[in-house]
């Protein structure tokens, strides 16, 4: 299965996981149904970090490991995503969580588990 489908499946699972375990978000959802839309946009929007693939030559290489090759996928940028989990704004935290999941999936692809 192509890695993009795996990313999207895990994004949907992450949205469900957040929705089940964030009681405050569930309560907000009962008042405003757009909360789930915002959460979905934030989590699916985390895939925007793949824009750094445009800096690579060639842009797509199925045999290349993206970790440490692309700037936003590097170990040097990882603390930004981890520190983002400390923000008070839950949507920033969920974005960073989704980015970390994205990077973990990329890493699993690099070592051949996906």
Residue, then its C-alpha position, 0 to 999 in steps of 0.5 A: x500500500x502506498x505510504x500516502x494512504x497509510x498516512x491518511x489512514x493513521x490521520x483518521x485514526x488519530x482524529x478518532x483517538x483525540x476525539x475519544x480521549x479529549x473530553x473537553x473537545x467532545x463537550x465543545x463538539x456537542x455545542x458546535x459541530x465545526x470543532x470536528x472539522x477544525x480538528x480534521x483540518x489541523x490533523x490532515x494539514x500536518x501533511x503540509x510538512x511534505x512541502x519540503x520535498x520540493x527542495x529535493x532533486x529529484x522531488x520524488x525518489x521511492x528509494x530515498x529515506x526522507x528522514x534527515x534528507x528533507x529539512x522539516x523531516x530532520x532530527x534537527x527540526x524534531x525539537x520544534x515539533x516536540x516543543x510544540x506539544x507544550x503550547x496551550x493551544x490544543x490545535x497547535x498541540x494536535x498539529x505537532x502530534x500529527x507531524x510526529x506521527x507523520x515522521x514516525x510513519x516515514x521512519x517506519x518506511x525508511x527501515x522497511x516496516x511499511 
